[in-house]
Amino acid sequence: MSATTAPLGLGLVGCGGFGTYVLDAVAGLPGLRPVAVADPDPVRAKALGERHGVPALGSLEELLERPDVAAVAIATPPAAHAATATAALRAGRHVFCEKPLATTARDARAVAEEAERAGRALVVDHVLRYNPLLRAVERLTARGLLAPPRRFLFENDASDQDLGPGHWFWDRAHSGGIFVEHGVHFFDAARALLGTEPLSVRATAVRRPGGPVDMVSADVLHPGGVLASHLHSFTHAHRCERQLMRLDHGFAETRIEGWIPVRAEISAWTDEDGARDWEQLAAQSAALLHVDGFRPHGGERVTVTVARDAGSPAPARGRGEVRVVPHHVRAVLDLGGEARKPHVYSESVRAAFADLVRAAREGSAPVAGARSGLSAVTVAEAATRAADTGTEQAVPAPHFQESS
């Protein structure tokens, strides 16, 4: 077996709940083989090591001494991400890093530059990049069935049920704050779907009475007058969580439900050529929803209904664009509903690791690589500063070109 086809030996740092989730998700992934885990808590390390039949170590340093560790997965709290990733890259290892890449843009840039110098693959766990629904929207946009979004909105009413007053999540020194710890997922998703780097941001932070900041919002301006609005609140019980992503394509709208999305609904007005293209979509569902490394469960569905002559044949005008669009399209992309959310989440993580394997073998840029991680932290930091100061902040360009 050659070096280019032998499985990558994976060492994991951080044996808590997410570290356990990661190793369970990637079990059996072609091209990857867990070989060791490390955590300063010997009980946690031993439990996870025994679960996957690999040695349990006490530190990153011990992990990097092992020649069979070709890639390091980082599943520690955010404050440790940059230093851990840097050490692994300098030791010649590929890296999978839980988001955020770092808690500051300066540190994220340093990690990105280290990956470039080391010539090693770096994948950031921006798990939405590997979700079939977002991938489908990108494909529909590339095909011209959807116009590039002119507006992006994401509302996230998340749970704080397990986030007690002493949890590291509330400590900005450890988490970077809500925009950095959690918002990076959606700043990155907006960047992917809009296809541009942010220019500036206005933001607001709300503190719960007598407690921490638990609600933040940001309006991020992208080139071409495109606005992305984000709201995150950690204020709900688990059963009351709600998330909605909405994309305004002008003559069409996409609504995607869940922060691990399992269902998307598209409403679009189109002409006769577009109506015929939409009608063919259901037969192309496998290709439309395909993500390398993501194993479908078989219950995915794409349904398309076209109502011809649902509107006037007279030209319609919006934001200066004039089109003749008498036919209405309703398309539903369903990954199996809420019951399939655990499957979609674990398979999206698995797909991110498949991307790491591909990038390591081919020397090509990952889907969610160093630039993705740096850009998301940069806008998150600018949003945090905007909320702190009450003034609009420019979002510095990432100034980083990922090799491919």
C-alpha positions as a Markdown table, in Angstrom:
| # | Residue | x | y | z |
|---|---|---|---|---|
| 1 | Met | 0.0 | 0.0 | 0.0 |
| 2 | Ser | 1.5 | 3.3 | -1.1 |
| 3 | Ala | 1.7 | 6.5 | 1.1 |
| 4 | Thr | -0.9 | 8.1 | -1.0 |
| 5 | Thr | -3.5 | 5.3 | -0.5 |
| 6 | Ala | -2.7 | 4.2 | 3.0 |
| 7 | Pro | -5.3 | 5.4 | 5.5 |
| 8 | Leu | -4.5 | 8.6 | 7.4 |
| 9 | Gly | -3.8 | 7.8 | 11.0 |
| 10 | Leu | -6.0 | 10.1 | 13.1 |
| 11 | Gly | -5.2 | 11.3 | 16.5 |
| 12 | Leu | -7.9 | 13.2 | 18.4 |
| 13 | Val | -7.3 | 15.9 | 21.1 |
| 14 | Gly | -10.2 | 16.5 | 23.5 |
| 15 | Cys | -12.1 | 13.5 | 24.7 |
| 16 | Gly | -15.3 | 15.2 | 25.8 |
| 17 | Gly | -18.7 | 14.9 | 24.2 |
| 18 | Phe | -17.8 | 16.4 | 20.9 |
| 19 | Gly | -14.6 | 14.4 | 20.6 |
| 20 | Thr | -16.6 | 11.2 | 21.2 |
| 21 | Tyr | -19.1 | 12.4 | 18.6 |
| 22 | Val | -16.4 | 13.0 | 16.0 |
| 23 | Leu | -14.8 | 9.5 | 16.3 |
| 24 | Asp | -18.2 | 7.8 | 16.2 |
| 25 | Ala | -19.1 | 9.8 | 13.1 |
| 26 | Val | -16.0 | 8.9 | 11.2 |
| 27 | Ala | -15.8 | 5.2 | 12.1 |
| 28 | Gly | -15.2 | 3.2 | 9.0 |
| 29 | Leu | -14.6 | 6.2 | 6.8 |
| 30 | Pro | -12.4 | 5.1 | 3.8 |
| 31 | Gly | -8.9 | 6.5 | 4.0 |
| 32 | Leu | -9.0 | 7.3 | 7.7 |
| 33 | Arg | -8.1 | 5.3 | 10.7 |
| 34 | Pro | -8.2 | 6.4 | 14.4 |
| 35 | Val | -4.9 | 5.5 | 16.1 |
| 36 | Ala | -4.9 | 7.5 | 19.4 |
| 37 | Val | -6.7 | 10.0 | 21.6 |
| 38 | Ala | -5.4 | 12.5 | 24.1 |
| 39 | Asp | -6.9 | 14.4 | 27.0 |
| 40 | Pro | -5.5 | 15.7 | 30.3 |
| 41 | Asp | -8.4 | 14.0 | 32.0 |
| 42 | Pro | -7.2 | 10.3 | 32.1 |
| 43 | Val | -10.7 | 9.0 | 32.8 |
| 44 | Arg | -12.2 | 10.6 | 29.7 |
| 45 | Ala | -9.2 | 9.6 | 27.6 |
| 46 | Lys | -9.3 | 6.0 | 28.7 |
| 47 | Ala | -13.1 | 5.8 | 28.1 |
| 48 | Leu | -12.8 | 7.1 | 24.5 |
| 49 | Gly | -9.7 | 5.1 | 23.8 |
| 50 | Glu | -11.4 | 1.9 | 24.9 |
| 51 | Arg | -14.5 | 2.8 | 22.9 |
| 52 | His | -12.5 | 2.8 | 19.7 |
| 53 | Gly | -9.7 | 0.4 | 20.6 |
| 54 | Val | -6.8 | 3.0 | 20.5 |
| 55 | Pro | -4.3 | 4.2 | 23.0 |
| 56 | Ala | -5.3 | 6.9 | 25.5 |
| 57 | Leu | -2.7 | 9.6 | 26.0 |
| 58 | Gly | -2.4 | 12.6 | 28.4 |
| 59 | Ser | -1.3 | 15.4 | 26.1 |
| 60 | Leu | -0.9 | 16.7 | 22.6 |
| 61 | Glu | 2.8 | 16.4 | 22.9 |
| 62 | Glu | 2.5 | 12.6 | 23.4 |
| 63 | Leu | 0.1 | 12.4 | 20.5 |
| 64 | Leu | 2.6 | 14.2 | 18.2 |
| 65 | Glu | 5.4 | 11.8 | 19.2 |
| 66 | Arg | 3.6 | 9.0 | 17.5 |
| 67 | Pro | 4.7 | 8.4 | 13.9 |
| 68 | Asp | 1.3 | 6.8 | 13.0 |
| 69 | Val | -0.6 | 10.1 | 13.7 |
| 70 | Ala | -0.8 | 11.8 | 10.3 |
| 71 | Ala | -3.7 | 14.0 | 11.1 |
| 72 | Val | -4.9 | 15.6 | 14.3 |
| 73 | Ala | -8.6 | 16.3 | 15.1 |
| 74 | Ile | -9.1 | 19.2 | 17.6 |
| 75 | Ala | -12.1 | 18.9 | 19.8 |
| 76 | Thr | -11.1 | 21.2 | 22.7 |
| 77 | Pro | -12.8 | 24.4 | 23.8 |
| 78 | Pro | -12.2 | 27.4 | 21.4 |
| 79 | Ala | -9.4 | 29.1 | 23.3 |
| 80 | Ala | -7.1 | 26.2 | 22.7 |
| 81 | His | -7.8 | 25.8 | 19.0 |
| 82 | Ala | -5.1 | 28.1 | 17.5 |
| 83 | Ala | -2.2 | 26.8 | 19.7 |
| 84 | Thr | -3.2 | 23.2 | 19.2 |
| 85 | Ala | -3.5 | 23.6 | 15.4 |
| 86 | Thr | -0.2 | 25.4 | 15.1 |
| 87 | Ala | 1.6 | 22.8 | 17.1 |
| 88 | Ala | 0.1 | 20.0 | 14.9 |
| 89 | Leu | 0.9 | 21.8 | 11.7 |
| 90 | Arg | 4.5 | 22.5 | 12.7 |
| 91 | Ala | 4.8 | 18.8 | 13.5 |
| 92 | Gly | 3.9 | 18.1 | 9.9 |
| 93 | Arg | 0.3 | 16.9 | 10.6 |
| 94 | His | -2.9 | 17.6 | 8.7 |
| 95 | Val | -5.5 | 19.2 | 10.9 |
| 96 | Phe | -9.3 | 19.0 | 11.4 |
| 97 | Cys | -10.3 | 21.9 | 13.7 |
| 98 | Glu | -13.6 | 22.3 | 15.5 |
| 99 | Lys | -14.9 | 25.8 | 14.9 |
| 100 | Pro | -13.9 | 28.5 | 15.4 |
| 101 | Leu | -10.4 | 28.2 | 13.9 |
| 102 | Ala | -9.3 | 30.7 | 16.6 |
| 103 | Thr | -10.9 | 33.2 | 19.0 |
| 104 | Thr | -9.2 | 36.2 | 17.3 |
| 105 | Ala | -8.6 | 37.1 | 13.6 |
| 106 | Arg | -4.9 | 37.6 | 14.4 |
| 107 | Asp | -4.6 | 34.0 | 15.7 |
| 108 | Ala | -6.8 | 32.6 | 12.8 |
| 109 | Arg | -4.5 | 34.3 | 10.3 |
| 110 | Ala | -1.4 | 32.9 | 12.0 |
| 111 | Val | -2.9 | 29.3 | 11.8 |
| 112 | Ala | -3.8 | 29.8 | 8.1 |
| 113 | Glu | -0.4 | 31.0 | 7.3 |
| 114 | Glu | 1.1 | 28.0 | 9.2 |
| 115 | Ala | -0.9 | 25.6 | 7.2 |
| 116 | Glu | 0.3 | 27.2 | 4.0 |
| 117 | Arg | 4.0 | 27.1 | 5.1 |
| 118 | Ala | 3.6 | 23.5 | 6.3 |
| 119 | Gly | 1.9 | 22.4 | 3.1 |
| 120 | Arg | -0.7 | 20.5 | 5.1 |
| 121 | Ala | -4.4 | 20.2 | 4.8 |
| 122 | Leu | -6.5 | 22.2 | 7.2 |
| 123 | Val | -10.3 | 21.6 | 7.5 |
| 124 | Val | -12.5 | 23.7 | 9.8 |
| 125 | Asp | -15.7 | 22.2 | 11.1 |
| 126 | His | -18.0 | 24.6 | 9.3 |
| 127 | Val | -20.5 | 21.7 | 9.1 |
| 128 | Leu | -23.1 | 23.6 | 7.0 |
| 129 | Arg | -20.6 | 23.5 | 4.1 |
| 130 | Tyr | -21.2 | 19.7 | 4.0 |
| 131 | Asn | -25.0 | 19.8 | 4.3 |
| 132 | Pro | -26.8 | 18.5 | 1.2 |
| 133 | Leu | -29.4 | 21.3 | 1.3 |
| 134 | Leu | -26.9 | 24.2 | 1.2 |
| 135 | Arg | -24.9 | 22.3 | -1.5 |
| 136 | Ala | -28.1 | 22.0 | -3.5 |
| 137 | Val | -28.8 | 25.7 | -3.3 |
| 138 | Glu | -25.3 | 26.4 | -4.6 |
| 139 | Arg | -25.9 | 24.0 | -7.5 |
| 140 | Leu | -29.3 | 25.5 | -8.3 |
| 141 | Thr | -27.7 | 29.0 | -8.3 |
| 142 | Ala | -24.8 | 27.8 | -10.6 |
| 143 | Arg | -27.4 | 26.4 | -13.0 |
| 144 | Gly | -29.3 | 29.6 | -13.1 |
| 145 | Leu | -32.5 | 28.2 | -11.7 |
| 146 | Leu | -32.0 | 30.5 | -8.7 |
| 147 | Ala | -30.5 | 34.0 | -9.0 |
| 148 | Pro | -27.6 | 34.8 | -6.6 |
| 149 | Pro | -29.2 | 35.8 | -3.3 |
| 150 | Arg | -29.6 | 39.5 | -2.7 |
| 151 | Arg | -30.5 | 39.0 | 0.9 |
| 152 | Phe | -29.5 | 36.4 | 3.5 |
| 153 | Leu | -31.3 | 36.1 | 6.9 |
| 154 | Phe | -30.7 | 33.6 | 9.7 |
| 155 | Glu | -32.6 | 33.5 | 13.0 |
| 156 | Asn | -31.3 | 31.2 | 15.7 |
| 157 | Asp | -33.3 | 30.7 | 18.9 |
| 158 | Ala | -30.9 | 28.2 | 20.5 |
| 159 | Ser | -31.0 | 26.4 | 23.8 |
| 160 | Asp | -29.2 | 27.5 | 27.0 |
| 161 | Gln | -30.6 | 24.6 | 28.9 |
| 162 | Asp | -27.2 | 23.0 | 29.4 |
| 163 | Leu | -25.2 | 26.2 | 29.7 |
| 164 | Gly | -25.1 | 26.9 | 33.4 |
| 165 | Pro | -23.7 | 30.2 | 34.8 |
| 166 | Gly | -20.2 | 28.8 | 35.1 |
| 167 | His | -20.0 | 27.3 | 31.6 |
| 168 | Trp | -17.0 | 28.4 | 29.5 |
| 169 | Phe | -19.5 | 29.4 | 26.7 |
| 170 | Trp | -20.3 | 32.6 | 28.5 |
| 171 | Asp | -16.7 | 33.5 | 29.1 |
| 172 | Arg | -15.4 | 35.5 | 26.1 |
| 173 | Ala | -11.8 | 34.7 | 27.0 |
| 174 | His | -12.6 | 31.0 | 26.5 |
| 175 | Ser | -15.2 | 31.1 | 23.7 |
| 176 | Gly | -14.6 | 34.4 | 21.9 |
| 177 | Gly | -18.3 | 35.3 | 22.6 |
| 178 | Ile | -21.4 | 34.2 | 20.7 |
| 179 | Phe | -20.4 | 35.7 | 17.3 |
| 180 | Val | -17.1 | 33.9 | 17.4 |
| 181 | Glu | -18.1 | 30.6 | 19.1 |
| 182 | His | -21.3 | 30.0 | 17.2 |
| 183 | Gly | -21.9 | 32.8 | 14.6 |
| 184 | Val | -18.9 | 31.6 | 12.5 |
| 185 | His | -21.1 | 28.8 | 11.2 |
| 186 | Phe | -23.5 | 31.2 | 9.6 |
| 187 | Phe | -21.0 | 34.0 | 8.6 |
| 188 | Asp | -19.3 | 31.2 | 6.6 |
| 189 | Ala | -22.6 | 29.9 | 5.2 |
| 190 | Ala | -23.5 | 33.4 | 4.0 |
| 191 | Arg | -20.1 | 33.8 | 2.4 |
| 192 | Ala | -20.5 | 30.5 | 0.6 |
| 193 | Leu | -24.0 | 31.2 | -0.6 |
| 194 | Leu | -23.4 | 34.8 | -1.5 |
| 195 | Gly | -20.0 | 34.1 | -3.1 |
| 196 | Thr | -18.4 | 37.3 | -1.7 |
| 197 | Glu | -16.4 | 38.5 | 1.3 |
| 198 | Pro | -18.1 | 40.8 | 3.7 |
| 199 | Leu | -17.4 | 44.6 | 3.7 |
| 200 | Ser | -18.8 | 45.9 | 6.9 |
| 201 | Val | -21.0 | 45.1 | 9.9 |
| 202 | Arg | -23.3 | 46.7 | 12.4 |
| 203 | Ala | -24.2 | 44.7 | 15.5 |
| 204 | Thr | -26.1 | 44.7 | 18.8 |
| 205 | Ala | -25.6 | 42.6 | 21.9 |
| 206 | Val | -28.3 | 42.1 | 24.6 |
| 207 | Arg | -27.5 | 41.0 | 28.2 |
| 208 | Arg | -30.0 | 39.0 | 30.2 |
| 209 | Pro | -31.0 | 40.7 | 33.5 |
| 210 | Gly | -28.2 | 40.1 | 35.9 |
| 211 | Gly | -26.4 | 37.7 | 33.6 |
| 212 | Pro | -24.3 | 37.4 | 30.5 |
| 213 | Val | -24.9 | 38.5 | 26.9 |
| 214 | Asp | -27.2 | 35.9 | 25.5 |
| 215 | Met | -28.6 | 37.5 | 22.4 |
| 216 | Val | -26.7 | 39.2 | 19.5 |
| 217 | Ser | -27.6 | 40.4 | 16.0 |
| 218 | Ala | -25.5 | 41.6 | 13.1 |
| 219 | Asp | -26.2 | 43.1 | 9.7 |
| 220 | Val | -23.3 | 42.3 | 7.4 |
| 221 | Leu | -22.9 | 44.2 | 4.1 |
| 222 | His | -21.6 | 42.3 | 1.1 |
| 223 | Pro | -20.6 | 43.7 | -2.3 |
| 224 | Gly | -23.4 | 44.7 | -4.7 |
| 225 | Gly | -25.7 | 45.9 | -2.0 |
| 226 | Val | -26.3 | 42.4 | -0.6 |
| 227 | Leu | -27.2 | 42.3 | 3.1 |
| 228 | Ala | -26.9 | 39.3 | 5.4 |
| 229 | Ser | -28.7 | 39.5 | 8.8 |
| 230 | His | -27.9 | 37.2 | 11.6 |
| 231 | Leu | -29.5 | 36.8 | 15.0 |
| 232 | His | -28.4 | 34.4 | 17.7 |
| 233 | Ser | -30.1 | 33.9 | 21.1 |
| 234 | Phe | -29.2 | 31.3 | 23.7 |
| 235 | Thr | -32.4 | 31.7 | 25.7 |
| 236 | His | -34.6 | 28.6 | 25.1 |
| 237 | Ala | -35.3 | 25.1 | 26.4 |
| 238 | His | -34.1 | 22.3 | 24.1 |
| 239 | Arg | -37.6 | 21.5 | 22.9 |
| 240 | Cys | -38.3 | 25.2 | 22.0 |
| 241 | Glu | -35.3 | 25.7 | 19.7 |
| 242 | Arg | -36.1 | 27.3 | 16.4 |
| 243 | Gln | -33.8 | 28.2 | 13.4 |
| 244 | Leu | -34.6 | 29.6 | 10.0 |
| 245 | Met | -32.4 | 30.6 | 7.1 |
| 246 | Arg | -34.0 | 32.6 | 4.4 |
| 247 | Leu | -32.5 | 33.5 | 1.0 |
| 248 | Asp | -34.1 | 36.2 | -1.2 |
| 249 | His | -33.3 | 35.6 | -4.8 |
| 250 | Gly | -35.5 | 38.3 | -6.1 |
| 251 | Phe | -38.0 | 36.3 | -8.1 |
| 252 | Ala | -37.5 | 33.3 | -5.8 |
| 253 | Glu | -37.1 | 32.6 | -2.1 |
| 254 | Thr | -35.5 | 29.7 | -0.3 |
| 255 | Arg | -36.4 | 28.8 | 3.3 |
| 256 | Ile | -34.1 | 26.3 | 5.1 |
| 257 | Glu | -35.1 | 25.0 | 8.5 |
| 258 | Gly | -32.9 | 24.0 | 11.4 |
| 259 | Trp | -29.3 | 24.9 | 12.2 |
| 260 | Ile | -28.6 | 21.3 | 11.1 |
| 261 | Pro | -30.9 | 21.8 | 8.1 |
| 262 | Val | -33.2 | 18.9 | 7.2 |
| 263 | Arg | -35.7 | 20.6 | 5.0 |
| 264 | Ala | -35.7 | 23.4 | 2.4 |
| 265 | Glu | -38.6 | 24.9 | 0.5 |
| 266 | Ile | -38.2 | 27.1 | -2.6 |
| 267 | Ser | -40.8 | 29.3 | -4.1 |
| 268 | Ala | -40.0 | 30.7 | -7.5 |
| 269 | Trp | -41.6 | 32.6 | -10.4 |
| 270 | Thr | -40.2 | 31.6 | -13.8 |
| 271 | Asp | -40.7 | 31.4 | -17.6 |
| 272 | Glu | -41.5 | 28.4 | -19.7 |
| 273 | Asp | -37.8 | 27.3 | -20.1 |
| 274 | Gly | -37.3 | 27.6 | -16.4 |
| 275 | Ala | -40.5 | 25.7 | -15.7 |
| 276 | Arg | -39.3 | 22.7 | -17.8 |
| 277 | Asp | -35.9 | 22.8 | -16.0 |
| 278 | Trp | -37.5 | 22.8 | -12.6 |
| 279 | Glu | -39.8 | 19.9 | -13.6 |
| 280 | Gln | -36.8 | 17.7 | -14.4 |
| 281 | Leu | -35.2 | 18.3 | -11.0 |
| 282 | Ala | -36.9 | 15.5 | -9.0 |
| 283 | Ala | -35.3 | 12.9 | -11.3 |
| 284 | Gln | -31.9 | 14.5 | -10.5 |
| 285 | Ser | -32.3 | 14.5 | -6.7 |
| 286 | Ala | -29.4 | 12.2 | -6.0 |
| 287 | Ala | -26.9 | 14.4 | -7.9 |
| 288 | Leu | -28.5 | 17.5 | -6.6 |
| 289 | Leu | -28.1 | 16.4 | -2.9 |
| 290 | His | -24.7 | 14.6 | -3.3 |
| 291 | Val | -21.9 | 15.5 | -0.9 |
| 292 | Asp | -18.7 | 13.4 | -1.0 |
| 293 | Gly | -18.5 | 11.3 | 2.2 |
| 294 | Phe | -22.1 | 11.9 | 3.1 |
| 295 | Arg | -24.1 | 8.6 | 3.1 |
| 296 | Pro | -27.8 | 9.1 | 2.2 |
| 297 | His | -30.2 | 7.1 | 4.3 |
| 298 | Gly | -32.6 | 6.5 | 1.4 |
| 299 | Gly | -35.5 | 8.6 | 2.6 |
| 300 | Glu | -34.4 | 11.9 | 0.9 |
| 301 | Arg | -36.9 | 13.4 | -1.4 |
| 302 | Val | -37.1 | 16.3 | -3.9 |
| 303 | Thr | -40.6 | 17.2 | -5.0 |
| 304 | Val | -41.4 | 19.9 | -7.5 |
| 305 | Thr | -44.8 | 21.4 | -8.4 |
| 306 | Val | -45.2 | 23.8 | -11.3 |
| 307 | Ala | -48.3 | 25.9 | -11.6 |
| 308 | Arg | -48.4 | 27.2 | -15.1 |
| 309 | Asp | -50.0 | 30.6 | -15.7 |
| 310 | Ala | -50.4 | 31.2 | -12.0 |
| 311 | Gly | -49.6 | 34.9 | -12.6 |
| 312 | Ser | -50.0 | 37.5 | -15.3 |
| 313 | Pro | -48.0 | 37.1 | -18.5 |
| 314 | Ala | -47.2 | 40.9 | -18.3 |
| 315 | Pro | -43.6 | 41.8 | -17.5 |
| 316 | Ala | -42.8 | 41.9 | -13.7 |
| 317 | Arg | -40.4 | 44.3 | -12.3 |
| 318 | Gly | -38.3 | 44.1 | -9.1 |
| 319 | Arg | -35.2 | 46.2 | -8.1 |
| 320 | Gly | -34.8 | 47.3 | -11.7 |
| 321 | Glu | -35.0 | 43.8 | -13.2 |
| 322 | Val | -37.8 | 43.1 | -15.6 |
| 323 | Arg | -38.8 | 39.5 | -16.4 |
| 324 | Val | -41.8 | 37.6 | -17.9 |
| 325 | Val | -42.4 | 35.0 | -15.2 |
| 326 | Pro | -46.0 | 33.7 | -15.3 |
| 327 | His | -45.3 | 30.2 | -13.9 |
| 328 | His | -44.9 | 29.4 | -10.2 |
| 329 | Val | -42.6 | 26.7 | -8.8 |
| 330 | Arg | -42.7 | 25.1 | -5.4 |
| 331 | Ala | -39.8 | 22.8 | -4.7 |
| 332 | Val | -39.3 | 20.9 | -1.4 |
| 333 | Leu | -35.9 | 19.3 | -0.6 |
| 334 | Asp | -36.4 | 16.9 | 2.3 |
| 335 | Leu | -33.7 | 15.0 | 4.1 |
| 336 | Gly | -36.2 | 13.1 | 6.2 |
| 337 | Gly | -37.5 | 15.6 | 8.6 |
| 338 | Glu | -36.5 | 16.3 | 12.3 |
| 339 | Ala | -36.1 | 12.6 | 13.0 |
| 340 | Arg | -33.2 | 12.5 | 10.6 |
| 341 | Lys | -31.3 | 15.4 | 12.1 |
| 342 | Pro | -28.8 | 13.2 | 14.0 |
| 343 | His | -28.1 | 11.4 | 10.8 |
| 344 | Val | -27.6 | 14.6 | 8.8 |
| 345 | Tyr | -25.3 | 16.0 | 11.5 |
| 346 | Ser | -23.1 | 13.0 | 11.8 |
| 347 | Glu | -22.9 | 12.5 | 8.1 |
| 348 | Ser | -22.0 | 16.2 | 7.6 |
| 349 | Val | -19.1 | 15.7 | 10.0 |
| 350 | Arg | -18.1 | 12.6 | 8.2 |
| 351 | Ala | -18.1 | 14.5 | 4.9 |
| 352 | Ala | -15.8 | 17.1 | 6.4 |
| 353 | Phe | -13.3 | 14.4 | 7.3 |
| 354 | Ala | -13.7 | 12.9 | 3.8 |
| 355 | Asp | -12.7 | 16.4 | 2.5 |
| 356 | Leu | -9.7 | 16.3 | 4.8 |
| 357 | Val | -8.6 | 13.0 | 3.4 |
| 358 | Arg | -9.0 | 14.2 | -0.2 |
| 359 | Ala | -7.2 | 17.4 | 0.4 |
| 360 | Ala | -4.3 | 15.6 | 2.2 |
| 361 | Arg | -3.9 | 13.1 | -0.7 |
| 362 | Glu | -4.4 | 15.5 | -3.6 |
| 363 | Gly | -2.8 | 18.6 | -2.1 |
| 364 | Ser | -6.0 | 20.5 | -3.1 |
| 365 | Ala | -8.0 | 23.1 | -1.2 |
| 366 | Pro | -10.7 | 21.8 | 1.1 |
| 367 | Val | -14.3 | 23.1 | 0.9 |
| 368 | Ala | -14.0 | 24.6 | 4.4 |
| 369 | Gly | -10.3 | 25.3 | 4.7 |
| 370 | Ala | -8.1 | 27.9 | 6.2 |
| 371 | Arg | -9.6 | 30.8 | 4.2 |
| 372 | Ser | -13.1 | 29.8 | 5.3 |
| 373 | Gly | -12.0 | 29.6 | 8.9 |
| 374 | Leu | -10.1 | 32.9 | 8.8 |
| 375 | Ser | -12.9 | 34.8 | 7.0 |
| 376 | Ala | -15.5 | 33.7 | 9.5 |
| 377 | Val | -13.5 | 34.7 | 12.5 |
| 378 | Thr | -12.6 | 38.0 | 10.9 |
| 379 | Val | -16.3 | 39.0 | 10.4 |
| 380 | Ala | -17.2 | 37.6 | 13.9 |
| 381 | Glu | -14.5 | 39.7 | 15.5 |
| 382 | Ala | -15.7 | 42.8 | 13.6 |
| 383 | Ala | -19.3 | 42.1 | 14.7 |
| 384 | Thr | -18.2 | 41.7 | 18.3 |
| 385 | Arg | -16.4 | 45.0 | 18.1 |
| 386 | Ala | -19.4 | 46.7 | 16.4 |
| 387 | Ala | -21.6 | 45.5 | 19.3 |
| 388 | Asp | -19.1 | 46.7 | 21.9 |
| 389 | Thr | -18.7 | 50.2 | 20.4 |
| 390 | Gly | -22.1 | 50.8 | 18.8 |
| 391 | Thr | -20.5 | 51.8 | 15.6 |
| 392 | Glu | -20.3 | 50.2 | 12.1 |
| 393 | Gln | -17.0 | 48.3 | 11.6 |
| 394 | Ala | -15.2 | 47.5 | 8.4 |
| 395 | Val | -14.4 | 43.8 | 7.9 |
| 396 | Pro | -10.8 | 43.5 | 6.9 |
| 397 | Ala | -10.1 | 41.3 | 3.9 |
| 398 | Pro | -8.6 | 37.9 | 4.9 |
| 399 | His | -5.4 | 38.6 | 2.9 |
| 400 | Phe | -4.8 | 34.9 | 2.5 |
| 401 | Gln | -4.7 | 32.8 | -0.6 |
| 402 | Glu | -5.1 | 29.1 | -0.1 |
| 403 | Ser | -3.0 | 26.9 | -2.2 |
| 404 | Ser | -4.6 | 24.3 | -4.5 |
